Amino acid sequence: MRLIDPPLAALNPTPPELIEMLQTWSSLDKEIAKILNDMYELKNKASERTSKKEEITSSVAIEYARLSQRMIQSFASLELDSISKLVFGSK
């Protein structure tokens, strides 16, 4: 009897783990993985501020927007259907 692999989403990986898995199992290249990791780090810095006095600078916001735009451009060139099947399982 062959066991069926669960969809990746069922494993509940952290974002960095998911990025690494997608890099290993799909066509997610190093540039896209780096952008995703950089965006994740910026998001964490913004959400982990210890006081309201710690402001998110305009340069950090601009960097996040720049990385977001690069992701949009990168994803436009990927075969998203295959990544979707990997993450959520085939339907």
N, C-alpha and C positions, 0 to 999 in steps of 0.2 A: 504494500500500500504506500503510495507516494503522498507525502505531506504537502499541503499547499502553502506557499509563502503568503503571509499577510500583507495587505497593502502597507506601504511605507508610513502612511498617516496613522495606522494602528499601533506603530511602534512608539509614537509620541516623542520624536527626537527634538532636541533643542535646535534653534536656528543654526548655530555653528555646526552641529552634527548633521543636520539636514543638508547644509551646503556641501559638507565633505562627502556625504553619501551620494548626492547628485553628481558631484564631480567624479566619483568613482564609478557610478553605475550608468551615467548618461553622457551626453555630449556637452555638459556644462564645463566651459573652459576656465582656465586659471584667472583670466581677466574678469570674467563675470563673477566668479567666486570671490575675488578680492573686493570688487565693488559691493557685493552683498555683505561681506564681513565688515567693510568700512561703514556701510549704512547701519548695520546692527550696532556697531560700537558707538556711532554718533547718537543713535536712538537711546542707547543705555546711558550715555553721558547726560542727555537731556532729561531722562526720567529719573535719574538717581541724584539729582541736585539735592543737597542737604538743607538748603534754605532758599527762600524766595530772593535773597540778595544775590545769589548766584544766577546771573542771567545767561541766557543763551545768546551768544554774540551773533551779530549779523553775518560775520564771516563763517561761523559754523552752520547757520541756516542756509547760506548760499552754497556751501560745500555739499550739504545734504541734497539740495535741489539739483546741483550739478551731477551728483552721483545718481540721483533718481532719473535724470534725463539720459544718462549713459545706460542705465538699466533698460529703459524703454527702448532705446535704439538697439541694444544687444538682444533683448527678448524678441524684437520684431524679426530678427534673423534666425531664430531658433525654431525647431519643430516642437511647438508647445504641446501638441497632442500626445507625443511620446512621453514628455515629462509629466504631464497630467496623469497619464495612465500609471506611471511609475509611482507617483505620490499617492494617488487616490484609488488605485486599482483599476482594472479594466471593467467596463460596464457593458 
